Amino acid sequence: GKGCVVDNGVVVRELVLIPAPRSTREGASAANRVIVFATPSLRVEVEVLSDRLVGQIIPQSAGDLAVEGDGRLISSSAVDDLGFFVIEPVPPGRVRFRFTAPTVQFATGWVGL
């Protein structure tokens, strides 16, 4: 490639939150839960652990993931070629995720972790 960035070819999508079914396992930790954002062509799964967030973007795409809250950048993470990312520590309050890659950009809706 020539290293050109085609801005008009990038579509910024707003991903909607899909309510996840409640875990019925009594032994399941309340701290561990999975949040899913999706459109028909794109999906983001975020597992909330006690000390970090672990997630994946599907289809797999490398890029940069930003965590935004209260009108500011809280945290950011590189997303690897398999679409995986880790955010440490778990951000407080309501946040949204913004992903930027050469061919795709999206922002999720707001969610409380």
HUQUI-V146828 format. One record per residue. RES is the residue in three letters. PHI is phi as a letter, one per 20 degrees, with the letter a starting at -180 (* if undefined). PSI is psi as a letter, one per 40 degrees, with the letter a starting at -180 (NA if undefined). NEAR is the number of other C-alpha atoms within 8 Angstrom. Layout:
# HUQUI-V146828
res=[RES	RES]
phi=[PHI	PHI]
psi=[PSI	PSI]
near=[NEAR	NEAR]
This chain:
# HUQUI-V146828
res=[GLY	LYS	GLY	CYS	VAL	VAL	ASP	ASN	GLY	VAL	VAL	VAL	ARG	GLU	LEU	VAL	LEU	ILE	PRO	ALA	PRO	ARG	SER	THR	ARG	GLU	GLY	ALA	SER	ALA	ALA	ASN	ARG	VAL	ILE	VAL	PHE	ALA	THR	PRO	SER	LEU	ARG	VAL	GLU	VAL	GLU	VAL	LEU	SER	ASP	ARG	LEU	VAL	GLY	GLN	ILE	ILE	PRO	GLN	SER	ALA	GLY	ASP	LEU	ALA	VAL	GLU	GLY	ASP	GLY	ARG	LEU	ILE	SER	SER	SER	ALA	VAL	ASP	ASP	LEU	GLY	PHE	PHE	VAL	ILE	GLU	PRO	VAL	PRO	PRO	GLY	ARG	VAL	ARG	PHE	ARG	PHE	THR	ALA	PRO	THR	VAL	GLN	PHE	ALA	THR	GLY	TRP	VAL	GLY	LEU]
phi=[*	e	n	f	d	e	f	f	e	e	d	e	d	d	e	e	f	e	f	e	f	f	f	e	f	f	e	f	f	f	f	e	b	d	d	c	d	b	c	g	d	b	b	c	d	c	e	e	d	f	c	a	d	c	b	b	d	c	f	g	b	e	r	c	d	d	d	d	a	l	m	b	e	e	b	b	b	f	d	e	f	e	n	e	b	c	d	c	f	f	f	e	m	e	c	c	d	c	d	c	b	g	d	b	c	b	c	e	f	e	b	e	e]
psi=[i	e	e	i	h	g	d	e	e	h	h	h	i	h	i	i	h	h	h	i	i	i	h	e	h	d	e	h	h	d	d	h	i	h	h	h	i	i	i	d	e	i	h	h	h	h	h	h	i	d	e	i	h	h	i	i	h	h	i	h	h	i	a	h	h	i	h	i	i	f	e	i	h	d	i	i	i	i	h	a	d	e	e	i	i	h	h	h	a	h	i	i	a	h	i	i	h	h	h	h	i	d	e	i	i	i	i	i	i	i	i	h	NA]
near=[3	3	4	5	5	6	5	5	6	10	8	8	7	8	11	9	10	8	6	7	4	4	5	4	5	4	4	7	5	5	7	10	8	9	12	12	12	12	8	5	5	9	12	11	11	11	11	14	11	7	7	11	13	12	11	12	12	9	7	9	12	11	11	11	13	12	12	13	11	6	5	6	9	9	9	10	10	9	13	10	8	9	13	11	12	9	11	8	7	12	9	7	7	10	14	12	11	12	12	10	10	8	6	10	13	12	12	12	10	7	7	7	9]
